[in-house]
Amino acid sequence: MTESNPDIEISRRRLLGTVGAAGAAGLALGGASGALAHSALAGSGGGSATGAAGSLSSLGATRVAFDGDHQAGITTPLQAKGHVLAFDLAPGAGRTEAAALLRRWSETARRLMAGETAPTADSGIALDAGPSSLTVTFGFGHSFFERTGLTARRPTALDPLPDFSSDRLDAQRSNGDLWVQIGANDALVAFHALRALQKDAGEAARVRWQMNGFNRSPGATGTPMTARNLMGQVDGTGNPKPSEPDFDKRIFVPAQGPGPADHAWMGGGSYAVVRRIRMLLDDWDKQSLAQQEQVIGRTKATGAPLTGGGETTEMQLDKIGTDGKPVIPSNAHARISAPEQNGGAAMLRRPFSFHDGIGPDGAPDAGLLFICWQADPLRGFVPVQRKLDRGDALSAFIRHESSGLYAVPPGPRSGEYVGQRLLEG
């Protein structure tokens, strides 16, 4: 299929035009329902899109805007499928090549998130799907600034993370000049974006590492619920909420704040810490339910703290049981990571689970693609991880295998590409 093939271009646009009243509610962020998506077009044996258009469920019709104050994929509700990957600029590539690449990537992401085809040589993978809450998010690693001659504009918040005693990091699956996060509620839509961006990289950048993840599909539960991880635990209860008055202060860099003027390009942006955390699931599953709940500090069924109530009930960290010990153990994960135990440090956790097969020992290579967002990692991720590193009961059942820290610039204005204020400022 070539760039000039009109059938592909028309087909995805026709899809968006068939949403009608039934799908209109799904066009707003977070409006996806649990209805199963279905093909809106019949394809001929020759591969071109023909036939009458059908209605599109709100799951497929939900569209997230590419342009805005902040990049998509930060506060967007968790999606069912995700890809995270890092690129290194090719030898000899610098600022000019990086700007051209970000321009191409931004145009492709803008079109795909709108439910349109890729601007060049669309593969047709997502031919009969709507945007399906697709988001594409771009960030810059520490090394990007040397490669582009922009070290004076590199924020101090992007300084390398400290070493942690529990780290078992693979350097080949860590860091990178450029970072991309893709999420969607349809696996083919997500893969389509992955292929398009990889092809867009051309000779300018090479994939350093790539990881695939998943979450529960929207509508899989009777009512919306906090996600569970592969240990079966409700995961993300303590996340800061956009409705909280200090949310933006915690998660996004101030538009006009402290720091040199050279760093103003990050105003409205955020910092992403990305960690591949393998879960030792066979060891975990050998623990009794009571032991698992003591490790976490919350009940497995509901996510409620061991001190009682529901999932969102505040933990009573000073409550003592009949045995004279804290009801929530001193080394429980929920206690150690609680903001009130870390000077108010908070981060927005937005992970994907992963499963990359069974190892030679028969154990699953599975766990969490941990992604957290904060205005300053030195005040968000680092202090919390330091405490967890010293005495978290969960540490015996997890292994940190890769790590990256990325400066994620603000969302682009209409017609602008991501990072333009840095690369052309």
N, C-alpha and C positions, 0 to 999 in steps of 0.2 A: 504494500500500500504506500502511496506517495503523498507528498504534501498537497498535490493538486487534486486528489481524489475528492469530489464533492460529496459522495455518499456518506463518508465517515463524518465530515463536518456537519452535514445536515442532521444526521441521526441523533447525536447527543443534544443538539440544540432543540430538535423536535421533541425529545424527551422532556426537557424543561418546560416546553410549551404545553405539555399534556397534563401537567400536575393538577391544574384546575382547583376548584374549591376544596376538594378532598385533601389535597396535598399542601395547600397554601399555609396551613398552620405549621407545617414541618420546615418551612423555609427559614424560620427564626432559629437562632442558635439554641440548642438544647431541646428542640421541639420534636425530636425523633420518637416514634412509638415503637412497639414491639412487633408490628405487623411484618410479615415476611415480604421481602422485595421480590419482584418477579420481572421477567423480561418485558420490555415495552415494545420491542420490535421483533419481527420475525426475520431471520437471516436466510438468504438464498444459499444454495449449495456452493455457489461461487464465492461466497464470503462478503458480498456487498449487502448493505442494509436495505431491506425492502419490507413492504407490508404496512398495515395500519398501526399507528401508535396506540398503545394502551395506557392505562393510568399507572402512575408511579406511586408506591407507598411513601409515607412520610419518612420512613427510614432511609430510602434512597434519595428523596427530594431535599433532605436537610442540607443547607448550604451554609458554610462559614466564610465570612468575608476575608479576603487576603489583605486588603488595605485597612489601616486603622491606627490607633494610638499605640497598640501593642501587637506583636506578632500573634497569629493564631497558634493554637496548640499549647498554650500556657494555662489559660483559664477555661479552655474548651472542655466540656465533659469528656471523660475517658471514652476512647473508641475501642472497638472490638479487635482491631488489627493494627499493628504498628511495625515500622522499620526504623532503626536508628543506625547511622553510618557516619564515618569520618573520611575526609579526603585530605590528601597532601597535594599541594601545588607541584606541578611537574618541574623537573630541573630547568632552570632558565626562566620560568614563569614568575612574574612579579606583580606589581600593583595594576598595571594596564590589563594584564590577562585576568587578574582576579576581578577587576571591575566588569570586564566583558562577560565573565562567567556568571557573576551575581546578577547581571542584567538578563542573561539568558534564563537562568534559574527562576528569577522572579516572574518573568513573562510566562514561563511554563506553569509555575505554581498558580499564578493568578488565573490562568485559563482552566486548568484542571479543577481547581477548587470551585470554579463557576459551573462545572459540568460540561465544559467544552473539550475539544480534542487538543492534543499537544500541537504547538505551532509548527513543528517540523516532523515529518515522517512518523505520524502517529501509528502505533502498533495495532490499534483496534482491540486491545485487551479489555478495555472498559466500555466497549462500543455501545452496549445496551443498558448501561447503568447511569443513574443520576450521580450527583456529587458525593452523596453518602457521608456527609460530615467530614470530607477530606480536609486535612490541614497539613501544611508544609512549613517547617520552622527552620531558620538558618542561624548559625552561630560561628564565632571565630575563636580558635584556640590561641594559646600563648605564642606558639611558633608562627602564627599567621603574620604577626606584626614585623618580625624580622624579615620574612620572605617578601613583604611588600614595602619595606623601608619606612614603616610607620611606628617604630618603637616609642617615639615621643608621645604617641596618641594611645598607647596601651595603658588601660587603667590598672592601678595597683591591686584592685580587687581580683584581677586575673592572674596574680602571682601563683605559682604552682602550689597545690595543696600539700600540707605537711605529710610526712610518713606516719602511718599507723601500724601498730605492732601486729594487728591481725591481717594486714594486707598480704595477698599472694598475687601480685599484679603481673599480668602478661603485657610487656611493653608494646608488643605488636598489635594488641587490641586496646590500647589506651591512647589518649590525647589525639593529635591530628590538627592540621591547619584549619580545616573547615568542618563543621558539624551540621548534619541534616537530620531532622526528626519528621517522620511521616506517620500520620494516623488517619484511619477511616473506619467506617462501620461495614465495609465490604472488602474482603481480602483481595479481590481482583482490582478494585479501584486503587487500593494501597500499592499493590505490586505495579500497576500501570504507572503510578507516579514515580516509583523507585526506578523503573526502567527508563522513563523519560529523562529524569534528572541525571542518571548515570550516562546516558547517551549525550546529553547536553554538555557534560564535562569535557568531552572530546579529548584533545591533547593538553588541555590546560591543567587538569588535576587527575589524580589516580586514587582509587578507593584504598584507604588504609585498613579499615575494618568495617564490617557490617553485621548487625544483629537483628533478629526478628522476634516480635513479641505479640501477645494477645491479651485480651481481657474478656470478661463476660459480655455477651451481646446485649444490646439494649432490648428490653422487653422479655428477657429470659426469666425474670422474677415478676411476681404479681404486682409489686410496687417497687419503685426505684430504691436501691439499697447501696450502701458502701460496698466497694469491691472486696472480694476475698483473694488472698494470694494462694500459692500452691501448697502451703501448709494448712490451708483451710481456715485461716484466721481472717476476720474482718480487718481490712488494712486501709487506713487513711482517715480514721475517726477524728483525729486531732488536727486535721488540716485547717489552716486559717480559711475563713469564708469571705468571698467578695463583699458580702453585706456588712462585714465588720469595719468600723471606721478607720482602723489603721492598716487595712489589708494592702492598699497600694504602697504605703510606706515600707511595709515588710517585704513585698515581692518585687516592686519595680523601682528602678533608679530614678531619683527626682529629676524632673525636667530641668529645673534650675537648682542645683545643689552645690555642696562643697566639692572642691577639687578644681584642678586646672581647667581652663577653658578648652584645652585640647581634648578633654575627655567628655565634653558636652554632647558629643554624638551619641552617647549611651543613655541620654535622658529619655525615660519611658521604656528602656530596655530592662533586661533581667539577666541573671547569671544562672546557668544550668550546670549542676553537678550530675554526672552520668556514671553509674557504677554497675558492672555486671556482678551480681551477688548470687553465687550458687547456693542452693539449699540442699543440705544433706538429708534428703527426704527419708531415706531408709532408717537413718538414726532417729529422725524426728518421729516417725511412725511407730517406733518401738516404745515411745513414752506413753504413759497412760494419759487419759484426758485431763485428769487432775494435775499431772506434772506439766503438761503443755500449758495449761492455764496459769500455773505458777510462773513459768518462764516468761509468758507474755504479760501477765497481770490483768487479763481480761478473760471473760468467758468466751468459749469458742462459738457457741450457738448464736449469741446475740451481739457480741462485742462489748457488752456491759462491763464496767470495772468490777473487780472481785469484791469491792465494798458495797455493791448493790446498785439497783436502778436499771436504766436502759443504756443504750449505746452512747448517748450524748450526755449522760449524767457525769458530773465532775467526780474525779477520783478523790477519795478521802485518804490522802497519803499518810495521815497521822493515826489512822484507825488501827487499833491493836486487837488481835483475835484472842480467843480463850486460852490459847497456848502461850500468850505473852509476846507473840511475834507480830510484826506488821502484817495486816491482811494482804496487802500488796507487797510482796517481798522486796527487800532493799535492792536486789539486783534484777528485778523484773524490767523487761524492755519498756513497757508503758511508763513506768516510774522514771527511769533514767532519761528517756527521750522527751518527757513532758516539758513544755515551754517554761512552766513555773520552776522547774528544776535546773533551768539553763539560762537564767537571767532574761527570760522572755524571748530567747532565740526561737525563731520560727521559720519554716520553709514549707512551700507548697509541694507536696509529694504527688507526682503524677506518673506512676510506673506502668510498665507492661510485664507480664509474666513471660517466661521463655521455656522451651523444651527443645533441646538439640540432640535428642536420641539417647540411647543407652550405652554406657561405657563398657569397656572390656570386663570390668568387675561386676557388671549387671546393675549398677546404680544409675539412676536417671541423671543426665546432665541437664538440670532444670533449676529454675529459681526466678529471680527478679531482675529485670532491667530497671534499676532504680534511677529515677530522674526527679530531681527536686529543683525548685525555683526559689530565688531569693534576691533581694536588692544588693546584698553583700555576703558572699560565702564565708567571709571571716567572722561574720556575726550570725550566720544562719547554720550552714552545714558543719563547719569546722568545730565549734565548741560542743555541739551535740555529739558528733562522731568521736571526739576525744573522750567524752564521758562514757560512751558506749564501748569504746576500745578498752577502757580500764576495768569494766566490770559488768557488762551486759550478759545476762544468762543465755540470751539467744546466740551469742558468739560461738558457742559449742556446736551449733547446728547450721552455720552459714560460712561462706568463704568469699571474700572480696577478690575477684579475679581480674578486673580491669577498671580503669578510672579515667575520667576526663572532666575538665572544667572549661566552659565556653561562655564568652560574652555574646549575648543574644541581643542585637540592637532593636530599637523600637520598630513598630510596624511602619511600612512605607506609606507615603501619601499616594494618591492616584497618579499613575504614570511614573512613579519613582521605583527604583529597585532597592532591595534590602541592603543596607550598608552604604548607601550612596553618600550619606552625610559624613561617613568616615573616609571613604575612598576618594571623594571629590571635594571634601571640605577644605 
